[in-house]
Amino acid sequence: MVKIGNVALDNGMPKICVPIVGRTVDELVQECQYLQDKIYDVVELRIDFLKDVTSLDAIGEALTAVRKELPNSALLYTFRTKEEGGELEVPEDYYFELIQYAIKTGKVDAIDLEYFRNRDKIAETIKIAKENGVTVVMSNHDFDKTPSYDEISERLIGMKKLGADVAKLACMPNSAKDVLTLLSATENVKSQYPNEPIITMSMGKLGAISRISGEIFGSALTFGSAKKASAPGQLEVGSPRSSLKITASAA
């Protein structure tokens, strides 16, 4: 069974992941402290928001501070590139360097690895992650549109074939039909990989149903915001859990 830290991504009610963002270490500490009385399963450190992210030393300081505040939380480490909705674009070599650095610190439980990156570097990074017991979440984000049913399925399956522990895809719907396309493709891939977790979401207000219906369609993790949302349509932390319970009881 795939886990992030001590959190199992099983076939039951989706787990809740809360992103934390901060320009400085002090802001990250405040974000962590804000979570102390919140209900969540996984914390996602969005390191691309850190103003000094081009310094590995600064990243190390941020990881140390977050771990001090949240020593027992399952931690997903993410640098989201500008191309896929993140805060900053960096050279591809450095993108992989900052991910491999985080793996080797021993302070992260999982890393996000974007699907449309250099294949050799992806393979190298997955190998390092496996050697260090770090879970690999491979992802793809489209903030403009929803790919076709076939394309969504192909991307998720492609991630699995590259060695991802978890395949993740998020896209922007322009109609209710787009939301149904994403949910149908999720169910299709999940039926082919019934014991392996996938994460999908349709972003924005239109796609909100996709964030709370994972148990029905096969998505293992949903994202809820603490203070600042890191993507359109994230529900505020506290609300996803109750919504998930309502969905599950109706299923």
HUBELNOR-V541294 format. One record per pair of residues at least 4 apart in sequence whose C-alpha atoms are under 7 Angstrom apart, sorted by sequence separation. I is the first residue (numbers start at 1). J is the second residue. D is the distance in whole Angstrom. If there is no record, write none. Layout:
# HUBELNOR-V541294
i=(I | I)
j=(J | J)
d=(D | D)
This chain:
# HUBELNOR-V541294
i=(3 | 4 | 23 | 24 | 25 | 26 | 27 | 28 | 29 | 30 | 31 | 32 | 55 | 56 | 57 | 58 | 59 | 60 | 61 | 62 | 63 | 64 | 65 | 66 | 67 | 80 | 81 | 82 | 90 | 91 | 92 | 93 | 94 | 95 | 96 | 97 | 98 | 99 | 100 | 101 | 118 | 119 | 120 | 121 | 122 | 123 | 124 | 125 | 126 | 127 | 128 | 129 | 130 | 142 | 147 | 148 | 149 | 150 | 151 | 152 | 153 | 154 | 155 | 156 | 157 | 158 | 159 | 160 | 174 | 175 | 176 | 177 | 178 | 179 | 180 | 181 | 182 | 183 | 184 | 185 | 186 | 187 | 188 | 189 | 190 | 203 | 204 | 209 | 210 | 213 | 214 | 215 | 225 | 235 | 239 | 240 | 241 | 242 | 243 | 244 | 245 | 246 | 247 | 3 | 22 | 48 | 53 | 80 | 81 | 82 | 90 | 103 | 117 | 129 | 147 | 159 | 173 | 202 | 203 | 214 | 229 | 235 | 2 | 3 | 22 | 47 | 52 | 53 | 80 | 81 | 82 | 102 | 129 | 173 | 202 | 214 | 1 | 2 | 21 | 81 | 82 | 160 | 20 | 81 | 159 | 202 | 201 | 225 | 126 | 201 | 224 | 225 | 226 | 20 | 156 | 211 | 223 | 224 | 225 | 226 | 156 | 224 | 225 | 224 | 186 | 224 | 200 | 182 | 199 | 138 | 198 | 199 | 18 | 198 | 199 | 17 | 113 | 115 | 179 | 197 | 16 | 17 | 18 | 19 | 20 | 21 | 110 | 111 | 112 | 113 | 114 | 115 | 16 | 17 | 18 | 19 | 20 | 21 | 100 | 109 | 110 | 111 | 112 | 113 | 114 | 115 | 146 | 208 | 15 | 16 | 17 | 18 | 19 | 20 | 23 | 24 | 103 | 109 | 110 | 111 | 112 | 113 | 114 | 138 | 145 | 146 | 17 | 19 | 22 | 23 | 24 | 110 | 112 | 137 | 145 | 146 | 183 | 21 | 22 | 23 | 136 | 137 | 138 | 139 | 140 | 141 | 142 | 143 | 144 | 145 | 179 | 190 | 204 | 205 | 212 | 103 | 136 | 137 | 138 | 139 | 140 | 141 | 142 | 143 | 145 | 173 | 203 | 204 | 43 | 135 | 136 | 137 | 138 | 139 | 140 | 141 | 142 | 168 | 169 | 170 | 171 | 172 | 173 | 176 | 187 | 203 | 42 | 43 | 44 | 45 | 46 | 47 | 48 | 77 | 103 | 137 | 166 | 167 | 168 | 169 | 170 | 171 | 172 | 186 | 187 | 212 | 213 | 42 | 43 | 44 | 45 | 46 | 47 | 48 | 76 | 146 | 149 | 153 | 157 | 166 | 167 | 168 | 169 | 170 | 171 | 172 | 186 | 212 | 41 | 42 | 43 | 44 | 45 | 46 | 75 | 76 | 77 | 78 | 149 | 152 | 170 | 173 | 215 | 7 | 32 | 44 | 75 | 76 | 77 | 78 | 173 | 183 | 213 | 74 | 75 | 76 | 77 | 29 | 33 | 149 | 153 | 25 | 29 | 32 | 28 | 32 | 48 | 49 | 48 | 29 | 48 | 67 | 56 | 63 | 115 | 84 | 84 | 85 | 7 | 6 | 5 | 4 | 5 | 4 | 4 | 4 | 2 | 10 | 9 | 39 | 14 | 38 | 14 | 13 | 12 | 11 | 17 | 14 | 15 | 16 | 17 | 18 | 14 | 15 | 16 | 17 | 18 | 19 | 14 | 15 | 16 | 17 | 18 | 14 | 16 | 18 | 11 | 10 | 9 | 19)
j=(7 | 8 | 27 | 28 | 29 | 30 | 31 | 32 | 33 | 34 | 35 | 36 | 59 | 60 | 61 | 62 | 63 | 64 | 65 | 66 | 67 | 68 | 69 | 70 | 71 | 84 | 85 | 86 | 94 | 95 | 96 | 97 | 98 | 99 | 100 | 101 | 102 | 103 | 104 | 105 | 122 | 123 | 124 | 125 | 126 | 127 | 128 | 129 | 130 | 131 | 132 | 133 | 134 | 146 | 151 | 152 | 153 | 154 | 155 | 156 | 157 | 158 | 159 | 160 | 161 | 162 | 163 | 164 | 178 | 179 | 180 | 181 | 182 | 183 | 184 | 185 | 186 | 187 | 188 | 189 | 190 | 191 | 192 | 193 | 194 | 207 | 208 | 213 | 214 | 217 | 218 | 219 | 229 | 239 | 243 | 244 | 245 | 246 | 247 | 248 | 249 | 250 | 251 | 8 | 27 | 53 | 58 | 85 | 86 | 87 | 95 | 108 | 122 | 134 | 152 | 164 | 178 | 207 | 208 | 219 | 234 | 240 | 8 | 9 | 28 | 53 | 58 | 59 | 86 | 87 | 88 | 108 | 135 | 179 | 208 | 220 | 8 | 9 | 28 | 88 | 89 | 167 | 28 | 89 | 167 | 210 | 210 | 234 | 136 | 211 | 234 | 235 | 236 | 31 | 167 | 222 | 234 | 235 | 236 | 237 | 168 | 236 | 237 | 237 | 200 | 240 | 219 | 202 | 219 | 159 | 219 | 220 | 40 | 220 | 221 | 40 | 136 | 138 | 202 | 220 | 40 | 41 | 42 | 43 | 44 | 45 | 134 | 135 | 136 | 137 | 138 | 139 | 41 | 42 | 43 | 44 | 45 | 46 | 125 | 134 | 135 | 136 | 137 | 138 | 139 | 140 | 171 | 233 | 41 | 42 | 43 | 44 | 45 | 46 | 49 | 50 | 129 | 135 | 136 | 137 | 138 | 139 | 140 | 164 | 171 | 172 | 44 | 46 | 49 | 50 | 51 | 137 | 139 | 164 | 172 | 173 | 210 | 49 | 50 | 51 | 164 | 165 | 166 | 167 | 168 | 169 | 170 | 171 | 172 | 173 | 207 | 218 | 232 | 233 | 240 | 132 | 165 | 166 | 167 | 168 | 169 | 170 | 171 | 172 | 174 | 202 | 232 | 233 | 73 | 165 | 166 | 167 | 168 | 169 | 170 | 171 | 172 | 198 | 199 | 200 | 201 | 202 | 203 | 206 | 217 | 233 | 73 | 74 | 75 | 76 | 77 | 78 | 79 | 108 | 134 | 168 | 197 | 198 | 199 | 200 | 201 | 202 | 203 | 217 | 218 | 243 | 244 | 74 | 75 | 76 | 77 | 78 | 79 | 80 | 108 | 178 | 181 | 185 | 189 | 198 | 199 | 200 | 201 | 202 | 203 | 204 | 218 | 244 | 74 | 75 | 76 | 77 | 78 | 79 | 108 | 109 | 110 | 111 | 182 | 185 | 203 | 206 | 248 | 41 | 66 | 78 | 109 | 110 | 111 | 112 | 207 | 217 | 247 | 109 | 110 | 111 | 112 | 65 | 69 | 185 | 189 | 62 | 66 | 69 | 66 | 70 | 86 | 87 | 87 | 69 | 88 | 107 | 98 | 107 | 159 | 141 | 142 | 143 | 74 | 74 | 74 | 74 | 109 | 109 | 110 | 135 | 165 | 197 | 197 | 238 | 214 | 238 | 215 | 215 | 215 | 215 | 221 | 219 | 220 | 221 | 222 | 223 | 220 | 221 | 222 | 223 | 224 | 225 | 221 | 222 | 223 | 224 | 225 | 222 | 224 | 226 | 220 | 220 | 220 | 230)
d=(5 | 7 | 6 | 6 | 6 | 6 | 6 | 6 | 6 | 6 | 7 | 7 | 6 | 6 | 6 | 6 | 6 | 6 | 6 | 6 | 6 | 6 | 6 | 6 | 5 | 6 | 6 | 4 | 7 | 6 | 7 | 6 | 6 | 7 | 6 | 6 | 6 | 6 | 6 | 6 | 6 | 6 | 6 | 6 | 6 | 6 | 6 | 6 | 6 | 6 | 6 | 6 | 6 | 7 | 6 | 6 | 6 | 6 | 6 | 6 | 6 | 6 | 6 | 7 | 6 | 6 | 7 | 5 | 6 | 7 | 7 | 6 | 6 | 6 | 6 | 6 | 6 | 6 | 6 | 6 | 6 | 6 | 7 | 6 | 5 | 5 | 7 | 6 | 7 | 6 | 5 | 6 | 5 | 6 | 6 | 6 | 6 | 6 | 6 | 6 | 6 | 6 | 6 | 4 | 5 | 6 | 6 | 7 | 5 | 6 | 6 | 6 | 7 | 5 | 6 | 6 | 5 | 4 | 7 | 4 | 6 | 6 | 6 | 6 | 5 | 7 | 6 | 6 | 4 | 7 | 5 | 7 | 7 | 6 | 7 | 6 | 7 | 6 | 6 | 6 | 5 | 6 | 7 | 6 | 6 | 6 | 5 | 6 | 7 | 6 | 5 | 6 | 6 | 6 | 6 | 6 | 6 | 5 | 5 | 5 | 7 | 5 | 5 | 5 | 7 | 7 | 6 | 7 | 5 | 6 | 5 | 6 | 7 | 6 | 6 | 6 | 7 | 6 | 6 | 6 | 5 | 6 | 6 | 6 | 6 | 7 | 5 | 6 | 6 | 6 | 6 | 6 | 5 | 4 | 5 | 4 | 5 | 5 | 6 | 5 | 4 | 5 | 5 | 5 | 5 | 6 | 5 | 6 | 6 | 6 | 5 | 6 | 6 | 6 | 5 | 6 | 6 | 6 | 6 | 6 | 6 | 6 | 6 | 6 | 6 | 5 | 7 | 6 | 6 | 4 | 7 | 7 | 7 | 6 | 5 | 5 | 7 | 6 | 6 | 5 | 5 | 6 | 6 | 6 | 6 | 6 | 6 | 6 | 6 | 6 | 6 | 6 | 5 | 5 | 7 | 7 | 5 | 5 | 5 | 4 | 5 | 5 | 5 | 5 | 7 | 6 | 6 | 4 | 7 | 6 | 6 | 6 | 6 | 6 | 6 | 6 | 6 | 6 | 6 | 6 | 7 | 6 | 7 | 7 | 5 | 5 | 7 | 6 | 6 | 6 | 7 | 6 | 5 | 6 | 7 | 7 | 5 | 5 | 4 | 5 | 5 | 5 | 5 | 6 | 6 | 6 | 7 | 5 | 5 | 5 | 5 | 5 | 5 | 6 | 6 | 6 | 6 | 6 | 7 | 5 | 6 | 6 | 7 | 6 | 6 | 7 | 6 | 5 | 7 | 6 | 6 | 6 | 6 | 6 | 5 | 6 | 6 | 6 | 7 | 6 | 7 | 7 | 7 | 7 | 7 | 7 | 5 | 5 | 5 | 5 | 7 | 6 | 6 | 6 | 6 | 5 | 6 | 7 | 7 | 5 | 6 | 5 | 6 | 6 | 7 | 7 | 7 | 6 | 6 | 7 | 6 | 7 | 7 | 7 | 7 | 5 | 7 | 7 | 7 | 7 | 5 | 6 | 5 | 6 | 6 | 6 | 7 | 7 | 6 | 6 | 6 | 7 | 6 | 5 | 6 | 7 | 7 | 7 | 6 | 6 | 6 | 6 | 5 | 5 | 5 | 5 | 5 | 6 | 5 | 6 | 6 | 6 | 6 | 6 | 7 | 6 | 7 | 7 | 6 | 7)
